[in-house]
Amino acid sequence: MTTRRLSQAERDAIPVEIGYALLSACFLGAVVFAAIAGPTAVWALPPTVERFLLAGGAWVAGGLAAIRVVHVLWRYGRHH
């Protein structure tokens, strides 16, 4: 394994890539949560169903957001 110094452009690209990963993960999480839990805001559903949709939406959105961050940063690290 060899180590080399990063150029200024490469050092500047790291926080940009982290910001992109976090922002795209937040957007993905919001869209997925809205898609799953959205019916609770539109229709009058039984309380158990509403809780299930809200909890399920939060779990799925959080999981996909975490996977998105890992995927973007892993792809960036492998590319550079």
mmCIF file of the N, C-alpha and C atoms, coordinates in Angstrom:
data_MODEL
# 
_entry.id   MODEL 
# 
loop_
_atom_site.group_PDB 
_atom_site.id 
_atom_site.type_symbol 
_atom_site.label_atom_id 
_atom_site.label_alt_id 
_atom_site.label_comp_id 
_atom_site.label_asym_id 
_atom_site.label_entity_id 
_atom_site.label_seq_id 
_atom_site.pdbx_PDB_ins_code 
_atom_site.Cartn_x 
_atom_site.Cartn_y 
_atom_site.Cartn_z 
_atom_site.occupancy 
_atom_site.B_iso_or_equiv 
_atom_site.pdbx_formal_charge 
_atom_site.auth_seq_id 
_atom_site.auth_comp_id 
_atom_site.auth_asym_id 
_atom_site.auth_atom_id 
_atom_site.pdbx_PDB_model_num 
ATOM 1   N N  . MET A 1 1  ? 0.838   -1.168 0.000  1.00 0.00 ? 1  MET A N  1 
ATOM 2   C CA . MET A 1 1  ? 0.000   0.000  0.000  1.00 0.00 ? 1  MET A CA 1 
ATOM 3   C C  . MET A 1 1  ? 0.891   1.242  0.000  1.00 0.00 ? 1  MET A C  1 
ATOM 4   N N  . THR A 1 2  ? 0.669   2.094  -0.941 1.00 0.00 ? 2  THR A N  1 
ATOM 5   C CA . THR A 1 2  ? 1.437   3.324  -1.009 1.00 0.00 ? 2  THR A CA 1 
ATOM 6   C C  . THR A 1 2  ? 0.554   4.483  -0.589 1.00 0.00 ? 2  THR A C  1 
ATOM 7   N N  . THR A 1 3  ? 1.171   5.435  0.045  1.00 0.00 ? 3  THR A N  1 
ATOM 8   C CA . THR A 1 3  ? 0.441   6.637  0.431  1.00 0.00 ? 3  THR A CA 1 
ATOM 9   C C  . THR A 1 3  ? 1.013   7.797  -0.345 1.00 0.00 ? 3  THR A C  1 
ATOM 10  N N  . ARG A 1 4  ? 0.144   8.671  -0.743 1.00 0.00 ? 4  ARG A N  1 
ATOM 11  C CA . ARG A 1 4  ? 0.577   9.861  -1.466 1.00 0.00 ? 4  ARG A CA 1 
ATOM 12  C C  . ARG A 1 4  ? -0.204  11.039 -0.912 1.00 0.00 ? 4  ARG A C  1 
ATOM 13  N N  . ARG A 1 5  ? 0.329   12.191 -1.128 1.00 0.00 ? 5  ARG A N  1 
ATOM 14  C CA . ARG A 1 5  ? -0.348  13.406 -0.665 1.00 0.00 ? 5  ARG A CA 1 
ATOM 15  C C  . ARG A 1 5  ? -1.484  13.745 -1.608 1.00 0.00 ? 5  ARG A C  1 
ATOM 16  N N  . LEU A 1 6  ? -2.582  14.172 -1.023 1.00 0.00 ? 6  LEU A N  1 
ATOM 17  C CA . LEU A 1 6  ? -3.723  14.582 -1.830 1.00 0.00 ? 6  LEU A CA 1 
ATOM 18  C C  . LEU A 1 6  ? -3.529  16.011 -2.304 1.00 0.00 ? 6  LEU A C  1 
ATOM 19  N N  . SER A 1 7  ? -3.963  16.274 -3.518 1.00 0.00 ? 7  SER A N  1 
ATOM 20  C CA . SER A 1 7  ? -3.905  17.641 -4.023 1.00 0.00 ? 7  SER A CA 1 
ATOM 21  C C  . SER A 1 7  ? -5.003  18.461 -3.341 1.00 0.00 ? 7  SER A C  1 
ATOM 22  N N  . GLN A 1 8  ? -4.926  19.744 -3.494 1.00 0.00 ? 8  GLN A N  1 
ATOM 23  C CA . GLN A 1 8  ? -5.935  20.620 -2.892 1.00 0.00 ? 8  GLN A CA 1 
ATOM 24  C C  . GLN A 1 8  ? -7.319  20.336 -3.485 1.00 0.00 ? 8  GLN A C  1 
ATOM 25  N N  . ALA A 1 9  ? -7.380  20.066 -4.770 1.00 0.00 ? 9  ALA A N  1 
ATOM 26  C CA . ALA A 1 9  ? -8.673  19.750 -5.400 1.00 0.00 ? 9  ALA A CA 1 
ATOM 27  C C  . ALA A 1 9  ? -9.260  18.467 -4.831 1.00 0.00 ? 9  ALA A C  1 
ATOM 28  N N  . GLU A 1 10 ? -8.414  17.466 -4.578 1.00 0.00 ? 10 GLU A N  1 
ATOM 29  C CA . GLU A 1 10 ? -8.905  16.213 -3.993 1.00 0.00 ? 10 GLU A CA 1 
ATOM 30  C C  . GLU A 1 10 ? -9.366  16.417 -2.557 1.00 0.00 ? 10 GLU A C  1 
ATOM 31  N N  . ARG A 1 11 ? -8.649  17.242 -1.808 1.00 0.00 ? 11 ARG A N  1 
ATOM 32  C CA . ARG A 1 11 ? -9.071  17.538 -0.425 1.00 0.00 ? 11 ARG A CA 1 
ATOM 33  C C  . ARG A 1 11 ? -10.367 18.336 -0.406 1.00 0.00 ? 11 ARG A C  1 
ATOM 34  N N  . ASP A 1 12 ? -10.555 19.218 -1.371 1.00 0.00 ? 12 ASP A N  1 
ATOM 35  C CA . ASP A 1 12 ? -11.796 19.995 -1.451 1.00 0.00 ? 12 ASP A CA 1 
ATOM 36  C C  . ASP A 1 12 ? -12.977 19.131 -1.878 1.00 0.00 ? 12 ASP A C  1 
ATOM 37  N N  . ALA A 1 13 ? -12.723 18.093 -2.636 1.00 0.00 ? 13 ALA A N  1 
ATOM 38  C CA . ALA A 1 13 ? -13.809 17.242 -3.132 1.00 0.00 ? 13 ALA A CA 1 
ATOM 39  C C  . ALA A 1 13 ? -14.394 16.361 -2.038 1.00 0.00 ? 13 ALA A C  1 
ATOM 40  N N  . ILE A 1 14 ? -13.643 16.056 -1.007 1.00 0.00 ? 14 ILE A N  1 
ATOM 41  C CA . ILE A 1 14 ? -14.116 15.152 0.046  1.00 0.00 ? 14 ILE A CA 1 
ATOM 42  C C  . ILE A 1 14 ? -15.331 15.708 0.776  1.00 0.00 ? 14 ILE A C  1 
ATOM 43  N N  . PRO A 1 15 ? -15.302 16.947 1.309  1.00 0.00 ? 15 PRO A N  1 
ATOM 44  C CA . PRO A 1 15 ? -16.510 17.441 1.989  1.00 0.00 ? 15 PRO A CA 1 
ATOM 45  C C  . PRO A 1 15 ? -17.687 17.648 1.039  1.00 0.00 ? 15 PRO A C  1 
ATOM 46  N N  . VAL A 1 16 ? -17.406 17.944 -0.216 1.00 0.00 ? 16 VAL A N  1 
ATOM 47  C CA . VAL A 1 16 ? -18.489 18.084 -1.190 1.00 0.00 ? 16 VAL A CA 1 
ATOM 48  C C  . VAL A 1 16 ? -19.173 16.734 -1.378 1.00 0.00 ? 16 VAL A C  1 
ATOM 49  N N  . GLU A 1 17 ? -18.389 15.686 -1.484 1.00 0.00 ? 17 GLU A N  1 
ATOM 50  C CA . GLU A 1 17 ? -18.957 14.351 -1.670 1.00 0.00 ? 17 GLU A CA 1 
ATOM 51  C C  . GLU A 1 17 ? -19.730 13.898 -0.425 1.00 0.00 ? 17 GLU A C  1 
ATOM 52  N N  . ILE A 1 18 ? -19.222 14.205 0.752  1.00 0.00 ? 18 ILE A N  1 
ATOM 53  C CA . ILE A 1 18 ? -19.941 13.876 1.984  1.00 0.00 ? 18 ILE A CA 1 
ATOM 54  C C  . ILE A 1 18 ? -21.258 14.635 2.040  1.00 0.00 ? 18 ILE A C  1 
ATOM 55  N N  . GLY A 1 19 ? -21.230 15.904 1.695  1.00 0.00 ? 19 GLY A N  1 
ATOM 56  C CA . GLY A 1 19 ? -22.457 16.698 1.682  1.00 0.00 ? 19 GLY A CA 1 
ATOM 57  C C  . GLY A 1 19 ? -23.460 16.167 0.684  1.00 0.00 ? 19 GLY A C  1 
ATOM 58  N N  . TYR A 1 20 ? -22.984 15.770 -0.493 1.00 0.00 ? 20 TYR A N  1 
ATOM 59  C CA . TYR A 1 20 ? -23.876 15.191 -1.496 1.00 0.00 ? 20 TYR A CA 1 
ATOM 60  C C  . TYR A 1 20 ? -24.496 13.893 -0.987 1.00 0.00 ? 20 TYR A C  1 
ATOM 61  N N  . ALA A 1 21 ? -23.682 13.066 -0.345 1.00 0.00 ? 21 ALA A N  1 
ATOM 62  C CA . ALA A 1 21 ? -24.190 11.793 0.174  1.00 0.00 ? 21 ALA A CA 1 
ATOM 63  C C  . ALA A 1 21 ? -25.277 12.042 1.215  1.00 0.00 ? 21 ALA A C  1 
ATOM 64  N N  . LEU A 1 22 ? -25.052 12.968 2.126  1.00 0.00 ? 22 LEU A N  1 
ATOM 65  C CA . LEU A 1 22 ? -26.038 13.252 3.175  1.00 0.00 ? 22 LEU A CA 1 
ATOM 66  C C  . LEU A 1 22 ? -27.293 13.895 2.609  1.00 0.00 ? 22 LEU A C  1 
ATOM 67  N N  . LEU A 1 23 ? -27.120 14.833 1.706  1.00 0.00 ? 23 LEU A N  1 
ATOM 68  C CA . LEU A 1 23 ? -28.286 15.513 1.135  1.00 0.00 ? 23 LEU A CA 1 
ATOM 69  C C  . LEU A 1 23 ? -29.138 14.573 0.295  1.00 0.00 ? 23 LEU A C  1 
ATOM 70  N N  . SER A 1 24 ? -28.510 13.753 -0.523 1.00 0.00 ? 24 SER A N  1 
ATOM 71  C CA . SER A 1 24 ? -29.285 12.814 -1.331 1.00 0.00 ? 24 SER A CA 1 
ATOM 72  C C  . SER A 1 24 ? -29.940 11.750 -0.460 1.00 0.00 ? 24 SER A C  1 
ATOM 73  N N  . ALA A 1 25 ? -29.283 11.371 0.645  1.00 0.00 ? 25 ALA A N  1 
ATOM 74  C CA . ALA A 1 25 ? -29.889 10.404 1.566  1.00 0.00 ? 25 ALA A CA 1 
ATOM 75  C C  . ALA A 1 25 ? -31.102 11.006 2.259  1.00 0.00 ? 25 ALA A C  1 
ATOM 76  N N  . CYS A 1 26 ? -31.014 12.262 2.652  1.00 0.00 ? 26 CYS A N  1 
ATOM 77  C CA . CYS A 1 26 ? -32.165 12.929 3.276  1.00 0.00 ? 26 CYS A CA 1 
ATOM 78  C C  . CYS A 1 26 ? -33.330 13.042 2.299  1.00 0.00 ? 26 CYS A C  1 
ATOM 79  N N  . PHE A 1 27 ? -33.040 13.386 1.069  1.00 0.00 ? 27 PHE A N  1 
ATOM 80  C CA . PHE A 1 27 ? -34.095 13.485 0.060  1.00 0.00 ? 27 PHE A CA 1 
ATOM 81  C C  . PHE A 1 27 ? -34.744 12.120 -0.173 1.00 0.00 ? 27 PHE A C  1 
ATOM 82  N N  . LEU A 1 28 ? -33.922 11.079 -0.322 1.00 0.00 ? 28 LEU A N  1 
ATOM 83  C CA . LEU A 1 28 ? -34.447 9.738  -0.519 1.00 0.00 ? 28 LEU A CA 1 
ATOM 84  C C  . LEU A 1 28 ? -35.299 9.312  0.671  1.00 0.00 ? 28 LEU A C  1 
ATOM 85  N N  . GLY A 1 29 ? -34.805 9.569  1.878  1.00 0.00 ? 29 GLY A N  1 
ATOM 86  C CA . GLY A 1 29 ? -35.560 9.210  3.074  1.00 0.00 ? 29 GLY A CA 1 
ATOM 87  C C  . GLY A 1 29 ? -36.895 9.929  3.152  1.00 0.00 ? 29 GLY A C  1 
ATOM 88  N N  . ALA A 1 30 ? -36.906 11.211 2.807  1.00 0.00 ? 30 ALA A N  1 
ATOM 89  C CA . ALA A 1 30 ? -38.154 11.974 2.845  1.00 0.00 ? 30 ALA A CA 1 
ATOM 90  C C  . ALA A 1 30 ? -39.159 11.463 1.820  1.00 0.00 ? 30 ALA A C  1 
ATOM 91  N N  . VAL A 1 31 ? -38.695 11.154 0.638  1.00 0.00 ? 31 VAL A N  1 
ATOM 92  C CA . VAL A 1 31 ? -39.591 10.657 -0.407 1.00 0.00 ? 31 VAL A CA 1 
ATOM 93  C C  . VAL A 1 31 ? -40.158 9.291  -0.024 1.00 0.00 ? 31 VAL A C  1 
ATOM 94  N N  . VAL A 1 32 ? -39.316 8.410  0.469  1.00 0.00 ? 32 VAL A N  1 
ATOM 95  C CA . VAL A 1 32 ? -39.774 7.074  0.852  1.00 0.00 ? 32 VAL A CA 1 
ATOM 96  C C  . VAL A 1 32 ? -40.734 7.159  2.038  1.00 0.00 ? 32 VAL A C  1 
ATOM 97  N N  . PHE A 1 33 ? -40.402 7.981  3.034  1.00 0.00 ? 33 PHE A N  1 
ATOM 98  C CA . PHE A 1 33 ? -41.294 8.133  4.182  1.00 0.00 ? 33 PHE A CA 1 
ATOM 99  C C  . PHE A 1 33 ? -42.647 8.685  3.744  1.00 0.00 ? 33 PHE A C  1 
ATOM 100 N N  . ALA A 1 34 ? -42.635 9.689  2.868  1.00 0.00 ? 34 ALA A N  1 
ATOM 101 C CA . ALA A 1 34 ? -43.890 10.259 2.384  1.00 0.00 ? 34 ALA A CA 1 
ATOM 102 C C  . ALA A 1 34 ? -44.701 9.235  1.601  1.00 0.00 ? 34 ALA A C  1 
ATOM 103 N N  . ALA A 1 35 ? -44.032 8.397  0.839  1.00 0.00 ? 35 ALA A N  1 
ATOM 104 C CA . ALA A 1 35 ? -44.743 7.387  0.061  1.00 0.00 ? 35 ALA A CA 1 
ATOM 105 C C  . ALA A 1 35 ? -45.391 6.335  0.958  1.00 0.00 ? 35 ALA A C  1 
ATOM 106 N N  . ILE A 1 36 ? -44.705 5.954  2.023  1.00 0.00 ? 36 ILE A N  1 
ATOM 107 C CA . ILE A 1 36 ? -45.242 4.916  2.900  1.00 0.00 ? 36 ILE A CA 1 
ATOM 108 C C  . ILE A 1 36 ? -46.229 5.487  3.913  1.00 0.00 ? 36 ILE A C  1 
ATOM 109 N N  . ALA A 1 37 ? -45.878 6.594  4.546  1.00 0.00 ? 37 ALA A N  1 
ATOM 110 C CA . ALA A 1 37 ? -46.721 7.144  5.610  1.00 0.00 ? 37 ALA A CA 1 
ATOM 111 C C  . ALA A 1 37 ? -47.703 8.192  5.107  1.00 0.00 ? 37 ALA A C  1 
ATOM 112 N N  . GLY A 1 38 ? -47.616 8.565  3.861  1.00 0.00 ? 38 GLY A N  1 
ATOM 113 C CA . GLY A 1 38 ? -48.498 9.588  3.301  1.00 0.00 ? 38 GLY A CA 1 
ATOM 114 C C  . GLY A 1 38 ? -49.980 9.307  3.423  1.00 0.00 ? 38 GLY A C  1 
ATOM 115 N N  . PRO A 1 39 ? -50.411 8.079  3.248  1.00 0.00 ? 39 PRO A N  1 
ATOM 116 C CA . PRO A 1 39 ? -51.846 7.807  3.373  1.00 0.00 ? 39 PRO A CA 1 
ATOM 117 C C  . PRO A 1 39 ? -52.437 8.176  4.735  1.00 0.00 ? 39 PRO A C  1 
ATOM 118 N N  . THR A 1 40 ? -51.606 8.214  5.769  1.00 0.00 ? 40 THR A N  1 
ATOM 119 C CA . THR A 1 40 ? -52.133 8.586  7.089  1.00 0.00 ? 40 THR A CA 1 
ATOM 120 C C  . THR A 1 40 ? -52.548 10.049 7.126  1.00 0.00 ? 40 THR A C  1 
ATOM 121 N N  . ALA A 1 41 ? -51.954 10.876 6.282  1.00 0.00 ? 41 ALA A N  1 
ATOM 122 C CA . ALA A 1 41 ? -52.312 12.292 6.236  1.00 0.00 ? 41 ALA A CA 1 
ATOM 123 C C  . ALA A 1 41 ? -53.525 12.545 5.342  1.00 0.00 ? 41 ALA A C  1 
ATOM 124 N N  . VAL A 1 42 ? -53.831 11.597 4.468  1.00 0.00 ? 42 VAL A N  1 
ATOM 125 C CA . VAL A 1 42 ? -54.899 11.796 3.495  1.00 0.00 ? 42 VAL A CA 1 
ATOM 126 C C  . VAL A 1 42 ? -56.207 11.155 3.946  1.00 0.00 ? 42 VAL A C  1 
ATOM 127 N N  . TRP A 1 43 ? -56.117 9.934  4.452  1.00 0.00 ? 43 TRP A N  1 
ATOM 128 C CA . TRP A 1 43 ? -57.314 9.186  4.812  1.00 0.00 ? 43 TRP A CA 1 
ATOM 129 C C  . TRP A 1 43 ? -57.396 8.984  6.317  1.00 0.00 ? 43 TRP A C  1 
ATOM 130 N N  . ALA A 1 44 ? -58.588 8.799  6.801  1.00 0.00 ? 44 ALA A N  1 
ATOM 131 C CA . ALA A 1 44 ? -58.802 8.468  8.207  1.00 0.00 ? 44 ALA A CA 1 
ATOM 132 C C  . ALA A 1 44 ? -58.668 6.952  8.351  1.00 0.00 ? 44 ALA A C  1 
ATOM 133 N N  . LEU A 1 45 ? -57.547 6.518  8.861  1.00 0.00 ? 45 LEU A N  1 
ATOM 134 C CA . LEU A 1 45 ? -57.267 5.097  9.019  1.00 0.00 ? 45 LEU A CA 1 
ATOM 135 C C  . LEU A 1 45 ? -57.355 4.720  10.494 1.00 0.00 ? 45 LEU A C  1 
ATOM 136 N N  . PRO A 1 46 ? -57.537 3.449  10.786 1.00 0.00 ? 46 PRO A N  1 
ATOM 137 C CA . PRO A 1 46 ? -57.529 3.016  12.190 1.00 0.00 ? 46 PRO A CA 1 
ATOM 138 C C  . PRO A 1 46 ? -56.185 3.370  12.842 1.00 0.00 ? 46 PRO A C  1 
ATOM 139 N N  . PRO A 1 47 ? -56.190 3.679  14.133 1.00 0.00 ? 47 PRO A N  1 
ATOM 140 C CA . PRO A 1 47 ? -54.943 4.085  14.809 1.00 0.00 ? 47 PRO A CA 1 
ATOM 141 C C  . PRO A 1 47 ? -53.816 3.065  14.690 1.00 0.00 ? 47 PRO A C  1 
ATOM 142 N N  . THR A 1 48 ? -54.140 1.790  14.723 1.00 0.00 ? 48 THR A N  1 
ATOM 143 C CA . THR A 1 48 ? -53.105 0.763  14.604 1.00 0.00 ? 48 THR A CA 1 
ATOM 144 C C  . THR A 1 48 ? -52.444 0.817  13.237 1.00 0.00 ? 48 THR A C  1 
ATOM 145 N N  . VAL A 1 49 ? -53.227 1.007  12.210 1.00 0.00 ? 49 VAL A N  1 
ATOM 146 C CA . VAL A 1 49 ? -52.678 1.092  10.853 1.00 0.00 ? 49 VAL A CA 1 
ATOM 147 C C  . VAL A 1 49 ? -51.826 2.350  10.707 1.00 0.00 ? 49 VAL A C  1 
ATOM 148 N N  . GLU A 1 50 ? -52.292 3.455  11.269 1.00 0.00 ? 50 GLU A N  1 
ATOM 149 C CA . GLU A 1 50 ? -51.510 4.695  11.202 1.00 0.00 ? 50 GLU A CA 1 
ATOM 150 C C  . GLU A 1 50 ? -50.155 4.522  11.886 1.00 0.00 ? 50 GLU A C  1 
ATOM 151 N N  . ARG A 1 51 ? -50.160 3.932  13.079 1.00 0.00 ? 51 ARG A N  1 
ATOM 152 C CA . ARG A 1 51 ? -48.888 3.712  13.792 1.00 0.00 ? 51 ARG A CA 1 
ATOM 153 C C  . ARG A 1 51 ? -47.971 2.795  12.999 1.00 0.00 ? 51 ARG A C  1 
ATOM 154 N N  . PHE A 1 52 ? -48.541 1.745  12.414 1.00 0.00 ? 52 PHE A N  1 
ATOM 155 C CA . PHE A 1 52 ? -47.747 0.813  11.619 1.00 0.00 ? 52 PHE A CA 1 
ATOM 156 C C  . PHE A 1 52 ? -47.128 1.504  10.404 1.00 0.00 ? 52 PHE A C  1 
ATOM 157 N N  . LEU A 1 53 ? -47.915 2.301  9.704  1.00 0.00 ? 53 LEU A N  1 
ATOM 158 C CA . LEU A 1 53 ? -47.392 3.002  8.523  1.00 0.00 ? 53 LEU A CA 1 
ATOM 159 C C  . LEU A 1 53 ? -46.325 4.023  8.904  1.00 0.00 ? 53 LEU A C  1 
ATOM 160 N N  . LEU A 1 54 ? -46.539 4.756  9.984  1.00 0.00 ? 54 LEU A N  1 
ATOM 161 C CA . LEU A 1 54 ? -45.543 5.740  10.415 1.00 0.00 ? 54 LEU A CA 1 
ATOM 162 C C  . LEU A 1 54 ? -44.244 5.062  10.847 1.00 0.00 ? 54 LEU A C  1 
ATOM 163 N N  . ALA A 1 55 ? -44.363 4.001  11.642 1.00 0.00 ? 55 ALA A N  1 
ATOM 164 C CA . ALA A 1 55 ? -43.163 3.294  12.100 1.00 0.00 ? 55 ALA A CA 1 
ATOM 165 C C  . ALA A 1 55 ? -42.468 2.596  10.932 1.00 0.00 ? 55 ALA A C  1 
ATOM 166 N N  . GLY A 1 56 ? -43.252 1.956  10.083 1.00 0.00 ? 56 GLY A N  1 
ATOM 167 C CA . GLY A 1 56 ? -42.654 1.291  8.924  1.00 0.00 ? 56 GLY A CA 1 
ATOM 168 C C  . GLY A 1 56 ? -41.980 2.273  7.984  1.00 0.00 ? 56 GLY A C  1 
ATOM 169 N N  . GLY A 1 57 ? -42.635 3.397  7.762  1.00 0.00 ? 57 GLY A N  1 
ATOM 170 C CA . GLY A 1 57 ? -42.035 4.415  6.905  1.00 0.00 ? 57 GLY A CA 1 
ATOM 171 C C  . GLY A 1 57 ? -40.734 4.947  7.469  1.00 0.00 ? 57 GLY A C  1 
ATOM 172 N N  . ALA A 1 58 ? -40.703 5.153  8.790  1.00 0.00 ? 58 ALA A N  1 
ATOM 173 C CA . ALA A 1 58 ? -39.482 5.653  9.428  1.00 0.00 ? 58 ALA A CA 1 
ATOM 174 C C  . ALA A 1 58 ? -38.351 4.631  9.327  1.00 0.00 ? 58 ALA A C  1 
ATOM 175 N N  . TRP A 1 59 ? -38.658 3.362  9.571  1.00 0.00 ? 59 TRP A N  1 
ATOM 176 C CA . TRP A 1 59 ? -37.634 2.322  9.491  1.00 0.00 ? 59 TRP A CA 1 
ATOM 177 C C  . TRP A 1 59 ? -37.095 2.167  8.072  1.00 0.00 ? 59 TRP A C  1 
ATOM 178 N N  . VAL A 1 60 ? -37.978 2.082  7.122  1.00 0.00 ? 60 VAL A N  1 
ATOM 179 C CA . VAL A 1 60 ? -37.545 1.886  5.733  1.00 0.00 ? 60 VAL A CA 1 
ATOM 180 C C  . VAL A 1 60 ? -36.776 3.107  5.235  1.00 0.00 ? 60 VAL A C  1 
ATOM 181 N N  . ALA A 1 61 ? -37.288 4.303  5.520  1.00 0.00 ? 61 ALA A N  1 
ATOM 182 C CA . ALA A 1 61 ? -36.614 5.528  5.079  1.00 0.00 ? 61 ALA A CA 1 
ATOM 183 C C  . ALA A 1 61 ? -35.243 5.664  5.721  1.00 0.00 ? 61 ALA A C  1 
ATOM 184 N N  . GLY A 1 62 ? -35.142 5.385  7.006  1.00 0.00 ? 62 GLY A N  1 
ATOM 185 C CA . GLY A 1 62 ? -33.847 5.457  7.681  1.00 0.00 ? 62 GLY A CA 1 
ATOM 186 C C  . GLY A 1 62 ? -32.851 4.446  7.146  1.00 0.00 ? 62 GLY A C  1 
ATOM 187 N N  . GLY A 1 63 ? -33.325 3.241  6.914  1.00 0.00 ? 63 GLY A N  1 
ATOM 188 C CA . GLY A 1 63 ? -32.443 2.206  6.374  1.00 0.00 ? 63 GLY A CA 1 
ATOM 189 C C  . GLY A 1 63 ? -31.947 2.538  4.976  1.00 0.00 ? 63 GLY A C  1 
ATOM 190 N N  . LEU A 1 64 ? -32.862 2.993  4.128  1.00 0.00 ? 64 LEU A N  1 
ATOM 191 C CA . LEU A 1 64 ? -32.455 3.353  2.769  1.00 0.00 ? 64 LEU A CA 1 
ATOM 192 C C  . LEU A 1 64 ? -31.530 4.567  2.760  1.00 0.00 ? 64 LEU A C  1 
ATOM 193 N N  . ALA A 1 65 ? -31.757 5.517  3.655  1.00 0.00 ? 65 ALA A N  1 
ATOM 194 C CA . ALA A 1 65 ? -30.874 6.683  3.728  1.00 0.00 ? 65 ALA A CA 1 
ATOM 195 C C  . ALA A 1 65 ? -29.464 6.258  4.138  1.00 0.00 ? 65 ALA A C  1 
ATOM 196 N N  . ALA A 1 66 ? -29.372 5.370  5.105  1.00 0.00 ? 66 ALA A N  1 
ATOM 197 C CA . ALA A 1 66 ? -28.052 4.892  5.533  1.00 0.00 ? 66 ALA A CA 1 
ATOM 198 C C  . ALA A 1 66 ? -27.357 4.139  4.402  1.00 0.00 ? 66 ALA A C  1 
ATOM 199 N N  . ILE A 1 67 ? -28.101 3.312  3.701  1.00 0.00 ? 67 ILE A N  1 
ATOM 200 C CA . ILE A 1 67 ? -27.527 2.583  2.567  1.00 0.00 ? 67 ILE A CA 1 
ATOM 201 C C  . ILE A 1 67 ? -27.069 3.549  1.485  1.00 0.00 ? 67 ILE A C  1 
ATOM 202 N N  . ARG A 1 68 ? -27.827 4.616  1.267  1.00 0.00 ? 68 ARG A N  1 
ATOM 203 C CA . ARG A 1 68 ? -27.453 5.611  0.251  1.00 0.00 ? 68 ARG A CA 1 
ATOM 204 C C  . ARG A 1 68 ? -26.128 6.291  0.610  1.00 0.00 ? 68 ARG A C  1 
ATOM 205 N N  . VAL A 1 69 ? -25.966 6.676  1.880  1.00 0.00 ? 69 VAL A N  1 
ATOM 206 C CA . VAL A 1 69 ? -24.717 7.334  2.305  1.00 0.00 ? 69 VAL A CA 1 
ATOM 207 C C  . VAL A 1 69 ? -23.539 6.386  2.094  1.00 0.00 ? 69 VAL A C  1 
ATOM 208 N N  . VAL A 1 70 ? -23.694 5.153  2.533  1.00 0.00 ? 70 VAL A N  1 
ATOM 209 C CA . VAL A 1 70 ? -22.605 4.179  2.378  1.00 0.00 ? 70 VAL A CA 1 
ATOM 210 C C  . VAL A 1 70 ? -22.285 3.962  0.902  1.00 0.00 ? 70 VAL A C  1 
ATOM 211 N N  . HIS A 1 71 ? -23.309 3.833  0.084  1.00 0.00 ? 71 HIS A N  1 
ATOM 212 C CA . HIS A 1 71 ? -23.093 3.583  -1.343 1.00 0.00 ? 71 HIS A CA 1 
ATOM 213 C C  . HIS A 1 71 ? -22.346 4.737  -2.008 1.00 0.00 ? 71 HIS A C  1 
ATOM 214 N N  . VAL A 1 72 ? -22.775 5.962  -1.754 1.00 0.00 ? 72 VAL A N  1 
ATOM 215 C CA . VAL A 1 72 ? -22.128 7.119  -2.397 1.00 0.00 ? 72 VAL A CA 1 
ATOM 216 C C  . VAL A 1 72 ? -20.684 7.254  -1.936 1.00 0.00 ? 72 VAL A C  1 
ATOM 217 N N  . LEU A 1 73 ? -20.440 7.121  -0.632 1.00 0.00 ? 73 LEU A N  1 
ATOM 218 C CA . LEU A 1 73 ? -19.074 7.293  -0.134 1.00 0.00 ? 73 LEU A CA 1 
ATOM 219 C C  . LEU A 1 73 ? -18.182 6.125  -0.546 1.00 0.00 ? 73 LEU A C  1 
ATOM 220 N N  . TRP A 1 74 ? -18.738 4.933  -0.598 1.00 0.00 ? 74 TRP A N  1 
ATOM 221 C CA . TRP A 1 74 ? -17.954 3.788  -1.034 1.00 0.00 ? 74 TRP A CA 1 
ATOM 222 C C  . TRP A 1 74 ? -17.562 3.938  -2.501 1.00 0.00 ? 74 TRP A C  1 
ATOM 223 N N  . ARG A 1 75 ? -18.515 4.356  -3.320 1.00 0.00 ? 75 ARG A N  1 
ATOM 224 C CA . ARG A 1 75 ? -18.233 4.566  -4.736 1.00 0.00 ? 75 ARG A CA 1 
ATOM 225 C C  . ARG A 1 75 ? -17.173 5.667  -4.914 1.00 0.00 ? 75 ARG A C  1 
ATOM 226 N N  . TYR A 1 76 ? -17.268 6.728  -4.130 1.00 0.00 ? 76 TYR A N  1 
ATOM 227 C CA . TYR A 1 76 ? -16.279 7.809  -4.208 1.00 0.00 ? 76 TYR A CA 1 
ATOM 228 C C  . TYR A 1 76 ? -14.898 7.314  -3.803 1.00 0.00 ? 76 TYR A C  1 
ATOM 229 N N  . GLY A 1 77 ? -14.834 6.563  -2.712 1.00 0.00 ? 77 GLY A N  1 
ATOM 230 C CA . GLY A 1 77 ? -13.550 6.042  -2.244 1.00 0.00 ? 77 GLY A CA 1 
ATOM 231 C C  . GLY A 1 77 ? -12.921 5.077  -3.225 1.00 0.00 ? 77 GLY A C  1 
ATOM 232 N N  . ARG A 1 78 ? -13.731 4.259  -3.862 1.00 0.00 ? 78 ARG A N  1 
ATOM 233 C CA . ARG A 1 78 ? -13.221 3.294  -4.831 1.00 0.00 ? 78 ARG A CA 1 
ATOM 234 C C  . ARG A 1 78 ? -12.740 3.999  -6.104 1.00 0.00 ? 78 ARG A C  1 
ATOM 235 N N  . HIS A 1 79 ? -13.422 5.079  -6.456 1.00 0.00 ? 79 HIS A N  1 
ATOM 236 C CA . HIS A 1 79 ? -13.050 5.826  -7.663 1.00 0.00 ? 79 HIS A CA 1 
ATOM 237 C C  . HIS A 1 79 ? -11.742 6.576  -7.468 1.00 0.00 ? 79 HIS A C  1 
ATOM 238 N N  . HIS A 1 80 ? -11.530 7.079  -6.282 1.00 0.00 ? 80 HIS A N  1 
ATOM 239 C CA . HIS A 1 80 ? -10.307 7.840  -6.019 1.00 0.00 ? 80 HIS A CA 1 
ATOM 240 C C  . HIS A 1 80 ? -9.387  6.990  -5.185 1.00 0.00 ? 80 HIS A C  1 
# 
